[in-house]
Amino acid sequence: MSMGAYDEAEHERRERKNSEVDASFDDDRTDYEGDIQYEGGDSTEQLLEQFQEIQSN
């Protein structure tokens, strides 16, 4: 079979595979517990200066 040739059996196999729905897995949401920390002390001007410095390198 050449590249790009139509393979009807393969097409039907993929259609069957794609039409099956696997609902056996749990659809429960995972609850995560923890803390998020971030540093927000820089002013807008300082952040813009840092950004411009990074871009100039």
VENGI-V769464 format. One record per residue. N is the residue number from 1. RES is the residue in three letters. OMEGA is omega in whole degrees, 0 to 359 (* if undefined). NEAR is the number of other ideal C-beta (glycine too) atoms within 10 Angstrom. Layout:
BEGIN
<<N	RES	OMEGA	NEAR> <N	RES	OMEGA	NEAR>>
END
This chain:
BEGIN
<<1	MET	182	7> <2	SER	178	4> <3	MET	178	4> <4	GLY	180	5> <5	ALA	182	6> <6	TYR	179	7> <7	ASP	185	10> <8	GLU	180	7> <9	ALA	179	7> <10	GLU	178	10> <11	HIS	180	10> <12	GLU	179	10> <13	ARG	180	11> <14	ARG	177	11> <15	GLU	178	9> <16	ARG	181	9> <17	LYS	183	8> <18	ASN	182	8> <19	SER	179	7> <20	GLU	178	6> <21	VAL	179	6> <22	ASP	181	5> <23	ALA	183	5> <24	SER	181	5> <25	PHE	179	6> <26	ASP	180	6> <27	ASP	180	5> <28	ASP	176	6> <29	ARG	178	6> <30	THR	177	5> <31	ASP	178	5> <32	TYR	177	5> <33	GLU	179	4> <34	GLY	181	5> <35	ASP	174	4> <36	ILE	179	4> <37	GLN	176	5> <38	TYR	178	5> <39	GLU	182	5> <40	GLY	186	4> <41	GLY	182	6> <42	ASP	177	11> <43	SER	179	8> <44	THR	180	7> <45	GLU	179	8> <46	GLN	179	10> <47	LEU	178	10> <48	LEU	177	11> <49	GLU	179	12> <50	GLN	179	11> <51	PHE	179	10> <52	GLN	178	9> <53	GLU	179	9> <54	ILE	181	8> <55	GLN	183	7> <56	SER	180	6> <57	ASN	*	4>>
END
